[in-house]
Amino acid sequence: MSRASRVALVTGASSGIGRAIAQRLARDGLEVYGTSRKVPSDHPGPSGIHMLPLDVTSDMSVQACVEGLWARTGRIDVLVNCAGYLMVGAVEEFAPEEARALFETNFFGVVRMIQAVAPKMRQQRDGAIVNLSSLAGLVPFPFWGYYSASKFAVEGLTEALREELRPFGIRVSAVEPGTIQTALYTAGQKARSMEAYAPRRARFEKTMRRFEEKAPGPEVVAERVSRIVHSRSPALRNPITREARVLPLLRAWFPKSWFDQGLRATFHLDDDHF
């Protein structure tokens, strides 16, 4: 099987990091199929990417997408799970059904895709699965509680899956971006505002916007995914940006009280004014 004929399936490829990854893999010579909930199946994707309709929260949609792609190409060599979204607010500010909806996309969407694609890769005795996680999946942030929880779940799933699929020649990795310039922050679902949390939440969000203004674009994530896909022994975890590399180490090395104090200072959570 030549490298040029490898088939990649990228969820959440209509914008942001998913789109950048799909474009990069297409430039690498892979036959790339991106997915989006609202793109018709015959829509010609950017840069020659084939777009497929897919709702990762639907068992039927996932099965139809994967089986249709398998019938069309006869193999799936790469799965990149990018579909997901952010909820910004205190844990108390979101209803349980909103939290469940987030997990249906960010975590169970990954599960559905893996359960649909893994049998195909086991049949091939080869493949690569890359799950888009986050720095927030290694270091939880206040006011991103549910998002962090969903990414912590992806981290645990990825680590277990890596060992389960290793005997079949399937390589499993997670990618943990720090702050990246994408629509994730601006398009994130906002909480119903509770006055008790409003001042600290506003300071947190303002600091995050400042970080985003200085952040690199999604191409840095796409570059790392490209390296993972072309490696025969990729790392389990792949932090991207300086804070994604440094913060987990600081959290492990320093006493929790010191680390928490630094986190509060970074986001001005103890300030009366900002």
N, C-alpha and C positions, 0 to 999 in steps of 0.2 A: 504494500500500500504506500503510495508516494505521499510525501508531506503535503503536496498541493491538493490532494484529494481528500484530506481529512475533513470531517464534518463537525462543525461546532454549533451548539444550541445555546443562545444567550437570552435569558429572561430579562424583562424590564429594559429592553433595548431601544425604546422610543426616545429616550432622553438621558442626560446626565452620564453617570459612570457606565451604565449598561450600554448606552449608545457608543461611548468612546471605546469600550472593550470590543464591541462588535466590529467597529471600524478598524481597530488595530489588528484584530485577528484576520479580517478580510485582506488587509495589506500584507499580512504575513503569508497569504496564499491559501488560507483555509476557506472552505465553502461554508459560509456563515448564515445561519438562520436566527434572526432576532424575533422576539415576541413582544406583543403589546395587547392589552385588552381591546383596544378600539381600532386596530389596523386590520383591514380586510385581507384575506389570505393571498390575494393577487397583487397587493401593493408592492411596488418595487422599492425596497429600502435604500437608504443612503449608501453611496459608494458600493453598489452592487450587493448589498445585504438583502436577503430574502426575508420579508416580514411575514410572520404567522400570527393568527389570532390566538390568544391564550389568556385565561383567567386562572392564576395559580391557586385561587381559593376554591376552585371547582374540580372535583374528581373527574367528571366527564370531560371537561375542557382539557385537562392535562392529558388524559388518556388519548383523546382525539388528536391532540397536537403531536404527541410523541409517536403514536402509531402511524399517523399520516406522514410524518417525517421519515420514519423507518421504511415505510412502503416506497417512498420517493427516492431515498438515498441508499438504503440497505445497510447503513451503519450510523452510529453516533459516537464520535471519538472524544468530544469535549462537551461538558455541560458546565455553564457558568450561571450560577443562581444570583441574579442581581435584583429581582423584583422586591420592592419593599418601600416603606414610608416611615416618617417620623411623627411622633406625637409629643408636643411640647406642653408641659404643665405638671403640676404636682400630682402625685398618685391619687389623692383624694378628689381631684378636680375632674377626673374622667369616670364615666360609668363603667361597670364591669363589661357590658356588651361592647363598648368601644375598645377595651383592652383585648377582649376575645377577637375582635375583628383585626386588630393589629397582628396578633399571633397567627391568625389564619393566613395572612400574607407573609409576614416576615419569617415565621418559623414553619408552620405547617405547609406553606407554599413550597418551601425548600424540601420538606419531607415528601410531598407528593411528587415533585420532579425527580427526586432520587429514586423513589420506589418505582417510578415508571421507566427511568433510564437505566438503572443499575442492572436489570436483567439483560438488557441489550449489550451492555459493556461486558458482563460476565460471559455472555455467548461469544463475544469477540476475544475475550481474555486480554483486554487492553482498554484503556480509557483514562480520562482525566476529569475530575470533578472539582470545581472551584466555587466555594461558597463565599459570597460577599458578607463579611462581618463588619466590625467597626472597632475603633478604639473604645467606644462605649460598651463593647462586649468584653473588654478586659478591665476597664476602669469605669464603674458606674458614675453617672453624673446626676446631680439633683435636677429635677424638672424634666429629665429624660428617663424616668424610672421604667416605664413600660417598654420603651425602645431598648434601653440597656438590657432589660430582662430578656427580651426576644433575641438579642444578639448574644447574650450569655448562653442561651439555649442553643443557638447555632454553633457556638464554639464547642460546647459539650458534644453535640451531635457529630460535628466534624471530626473530633478527635477519636470518638468511638468508631465511626464509619471508616476512618482511615485504616484501622487495624482489621476490621471486618472484610474490607474489599482488597486488602493488600495481596492475599494469595491468588487473586484473580487477575493480577496485573493492572489494577485500577488505582490510580494515584489521587489522593484526596487532600485538599489544602483549603485553608481559610485565608482571606485577605482582610487586613484590619486598617482601613484608612483613618487618619486623623481628620482634621478639618480640610475639606476640599470645596472649591468653588462650584457648587451645583445648586439646583433648585430644591434640594432636600430640606434646607433650612427655611426658605421662604414659603415653600409649598406644604410644609409640615402641618398636620392637624393641630389646631390650637384648642386649649382647654377652655371650658366655661370658667370664667374668672371668679375666684373667691378672694375677697379682700384680704384675708389673713395671709395669703401667699403673694399677693400682687407686687409689693415692693421688691422682695428678693428675686421673684421670677423675672421681673423687668430688668434687674441688674444682670442676672444671668444671661438673658437673651441679648442684651446690649453688648455684653462682652463677647458672646459667640458671634455676633455680627461683625465685630471688629476683627476677630480671628479669621472669619471667612474672607474679609476684604484683602487680607494678606496671604491667603492660602493659594496653593497651586491648583491648576485645573484638573479635570478627571483623567487627562492623558497620563499622569504619573501612575494612576491605578492601572490603566490599560497596559502600560509598559510592564508593570510587574506581573500582571496576569499573563501577558505574552511569554514572559520568561518561565513562568510556572508551567504553562501548557507545553512548552517545548523542552522541558526538563524531564529526565527519566527518574529523578529523585528530588522532587521539590520539597521545600520545607513545609512543615505542618502549618505554622503561623507565619504570616508575611505582613508585618506592620509597615505602614507607609506614612511618611512625614515624620519629622523629628519628635513631635509630642507623642506619636503612637509608639515610637521606639523607647522613649525615655520614661513616660509616665508609669507604665506597668513595672518597670524596674524600680522606680522610686517607691511605688506602692509595696513592692516586695521587700525592699531593703530597709525602709524607715519605719519606726513605730507608727501605728495607725493614727495616734493623736497628732503626730507631726505632719503626716501626709494630709490628714483632714484639714488641719490648720492652713496648710499651703493651698489646698483646693479652695477653701473659703476665701482666702486672700486673693487668689487668682480671679475669682468671679465676684469679688466684692460682696460676699454674702453677709458679712458682718457690719457693712457700712450703713450708716444712717442716711447718707446722701451719696449720690453718684453722678 
